[in-house]
Amino acid sequence: MFLVPEGPVIITPLLDLEAWDGANCTFTCRLAAPKAASVHWYHNGKEIPDSDDDYDQKYDGETASLEICEVYPDDGGEYSCVVKHGFCFAETRASLTVTG
């Protein structure tokens, strides 16, 4: 008999955002995930490293957020938040449109 770990679930998905060039913006989603889950953010399919000073990534065990500290035109595109626990994962995606 196997015990399968419960996988993460997206409770409130990311929403599309529009931001002015030079402003800041924040993507936020609510999660239900085991404490050992990890959160990963991606921009146009490329993972955003925790060490990237252009972004502020937070996860408090329930809410994951990605703040873009100063938006530039090349920040536009698709963002995704992937929550992983073991072999299970959940993902939500949204777009950022940069204006101005």
Residue frames as qw, qx, qy, qz and C-alpha x, y, z in Angstrom:
[[0.000, 0.888, 0.460, 0.000, 0.00, 0.00, 0.00],
 [0.425, 0.265, 0.021, 0.865, 1.29, 3.44, -0.99],
 [0.111, -0.807, -0.378, 0.440, 0.70, 6.76, 0.69],
 [0.441, 0.526, 0.289, 0.668, 0.64, 9.46, -1.94],
 [0.230, -0.345, -0.280, 0.866, 1.58, 12.92, -0.64],
 [0.237, 0.832, 0.476, -0.158, -1.07, 15.57, -1.14],
 [0.510, 0.274, 0.252, 0.776, -0.04, 17.92, -3.90],
 [0.066, -0.325, -0.165, 0.929, -0.20, 21.71, -3.92],
 [0.204, 0.685, 0.676, 0.180, -3.32, 23.53, -5.13],
 [0.115, 0.156, 0.079, 0.978, -3.75, 27.06, -6.47],
 [0.015, 0.591, 0.701, -0.398, -6.59, 28.69, -4.51],
 [0.236, 0.899, 0.152, -0.336, -6.47, 32.15, -6.11],
 [0.769, 0.281, 0.272, 0.505, -4.65, 32.30, -9.47],
 [0.306, -0.285, 0.144, 0.897, -2.47, 35.10, -10.82],
 [0.362, 0.816, 0.401, -0.205, -4.25, 37.94, -12.60],
 [0.562, 0.489, 0.214, 0.632, -3.08, 39.77, -15.73],
 [0.308, -0.738, -0.165, 0.578, -1.46, 43.11, -14.91],
 [0.454, 0.733, 0.150, 0.484, -0.75, 46.35, -16.74],
 [0.527, -0.668, -0.089, 0.517, 2.00, 48.63, -15.47],
 [0.276, 0.956, -0.096, -0.014, 3.64, 51.86, -16.54],
 [0.739, 0.375, -0.267, 0.492, 7.27, 51.85, -17.61],
 [0.183, 0.474, -0.432, 0.745, 9.29, 52.69, -14.47],
 [0.647, -0.460, 0.128, -0.595, 6.54, 51.74, -11.99],
 [0.064, -0.232, 0.954, -0.180, 6.49, 48.65, -9.80],
 [0.760, -0.087, -0.236, -0.599, 3.92, 45.85, -9.83],
 [0.277, -0.295, 0.865, -0.296, 3.22, 42.67, -7.90],
 [0.662, -0.040, -0.634, -0.397, 1.82, 39.30, -8.97],
 [0.339, -0.272, 0.708, -0.557, 0.11, 37.44, -6.11],
 [0.684, -0.093, -0.604, -0.398, -1.53, 34.02, -5.76],
 [0.597, -0.422, 0.493, -0.471, -2.92, 32.05, -2.82],
 [0.521, 0.276, -0.802, -0.099, -1.86, 28.43, -2.38],
 [0.836, -0.388, 0.259, -0.288, -2.74, 25.35, -0.39],
 [0.697, 0.468, -0.528, 0.131, 0.48, 23.37, -0.15],
 [0.851, -0.379, -0.251, 0.262, 2.44, 21.24, 2.32],
 [0.338, -0.903, 0.141, 0.223, 4.99, 23.17, 4.39],
 [0.612, -0.333, 0.521, 0.493, 7.87, 21.57, 2.47],
 [0.589, 0.682, 0.394, 0.182, 6.59, 22.89, -0.88],
 [0.385, -0.333, 0.209, 0.835, 8.81, 25.20, -2.93],
 [0.382, 0.838, 0.306, -0.242, 7.71, 28.14, -5.07],
 [0.489, -0.112, 0.453, 0.737, 9.36, 28.99, -8.39],
 [0.326, 0.795, 0.183, -0.477, 8.66, 32.02, -10.59],
 [0.568, 0.120, 0.574, 0.577, 9.17, 32.17, -14.37],
 [0.257, 0.723, -0.007, -0.641, 9.17, 34.96, -16.95],
 [0.642, 0.573, -0.330, -0.387, 8.47, 33.82, -20.52],
 [0.970, 0.086, -0.224, -0.030, 9.45, 30.26, -19.54],
 [0.543, 0.403, -0.505, 0.537, 12.77, 31.16, -17.90],
 [0.618, -0.588, -0.469, 0.230, 13.12, 30.72, -14.13],
 [0.019, -0.863, 0.150, -0.481, 13.70, 33.90, -12.15],
 [0.626, 0.027, -0.615, 0.478, 16.51, 33.21, -9.66],
 [0.479, -0.768, -0.386, 0.181, 16.00, 34.22, -6.01],
 [0.543, -0.385, 0.029, 0.746, 19.19, 36.25, -6.29],
 [0.277, 0.498, 0.413, 0.711, 17.81, 38.54, -9.04],
 [0.167, -0.317, -0.367, 0.858, 17.70, 42.05, -7.53],
 [0.209, -0.100, -0.372, -0.899, 15.09, 43.22, -10.06],
 [0.635, -0.356, -0.536, -0.428, 12.48, 41.06, -8.32],
 [0.248, -0.328, 0.672, -0.615, 11.32, 40.49, -4.74],
 [0.623, -0.121, -0.714, -0.296, 9.96, 36.96, -4.23],
 [0.313, -0.287, 0.619, -0.661, 7.98, 36.09, -1.10],
 [0.647, -0.192, -0.672, -0.305, 6.13, 33.03, 0.16],
 [0.298, -0.424, 0.519, -0.680, 4.57, 32.90, 3.62],
 [0.169, 0.024, 0.968, -0.186, 3.13, 29.38, 3.41],
 [0.369, 0.582, 0.672, -0.272, -0.18, 30.61, 1.99],
 [0.395, 0.896, 0.115, -0.167, 0.50, 33.51, -0.37],
 [0.677, -0.054, 0.325, 0.658, 3.21, 33.72, -3.01],
 [0.228, 0.942, 0.131, -0.210, 4.14, 37.08, -4.51],
 [0.660, 0.099, 0.254, 0.700, 6.56, 38.41, -7.08],
 [0.036, 0.927, 0.131, -0.348, 7.24, 42.14, -7.06],
 [0.638, 0.428, 0.170, 0.618, 8.92, 43.71, -10.05],
 [0.393, -0.579, -0.238, 0.674, 10.74, 46.61, -8.41],
 [0.144, 0.631, -0.156, -0.746, 10.99, 48.78, -11.54],
 [0.727, 0.427, 0.537, -0.008, 9.13, 47.74, -14.69],
 [0.032, -0.497, 0.510, 0.701, 10.85, 48.06, -18.08],
 [0.689, 0.364, -0.223, -0.586, 9.37, 47.23, -21.51],
 [0.488, 0.301, -0.814, -0.093, 11.30, 43.93, -21.65],
 [0.212, -0.068, 0.824, -0.521, 9.53, 42.85, -18.43],
 [0.696, 0.187, 0.007, -0.693, 6.33, 42.41, -20.42],
 [0.468, 0.206, -0.827, -0.232, 5.14, 38.90, -21.23],
 [0.811, -0.329, -0.393, -0.284, 3.99, 35.80, -19.39],
 [0.112, -0.492, 0.704, -0.499, 4.72, 35.12, -15.73],
 [0.805, -0.217, -0.494, -0.248, 4.06, 31.84, -14.01],
 [0.368, -0.537, 0.609, -0.453, 4.18, 30.63, -10.44],
 [0.776, 0.057, -0.616, -0.124, 4.92, 26.92, -9.99],
 [0.540, -0.545, 0.482, -0.424, 4.50, 25.30, -6.59],
 [0.679, 0.255, -0.686, -0.052, 6.29, 21.96, -6.20],
 [0.584, -0.462, 0.557, -0.368, 6.10, 19.25, -3.56],
 [0.659, -0.089, 0.742, 0.080, 7.73, 15.92, -4.36],
 [0.284, 0.123, 0.757, 0.576, 6.49, 14.80, -7.77],
 [0.103, 0.768, 0.632, 0.007, 3.38, 17.00, -7.57],
 [0.214, -0.140, 0.041, 0.966, 3.05, 20.57, -8.76],
 [0.214, 0.805, 0.543, -0.105, 0.50, 23.29, -9.48],
 [0.361, -0.018, 0.254, 0.897, 0.92, 26.24, -11.82],
 [0.199, 0.852, 0.433, -0.217, -0.79, 29.54, -12.53],
 [0.473, 0.108, 0.324, 0.812, 0.04, 32.02, -15.30],
 [0.128, 0.895, 0.337, -0.263, -0.69, 35.63, -16.13],
 [0.572, 0.485, 0.188, 0.634, 0.55, 38.35, -18.46],
 [0.264, -0.687, -0.126, 0.666, 2.17, 41.70, -17.81],
 [0.443, 0.710, 0.324, 0.441, 1.60, 44.50, -20.30],
 [0.416, -0.435, -0.085, 0.794, 3.98, 47.45, -20.01],
 [0.272, 0.836, 0.397, 0.261, 2.66, 50.83, -21.16],
 [0.183, -0.961, 0.051, 0.198, 4.15, 54.29, -21.47]]
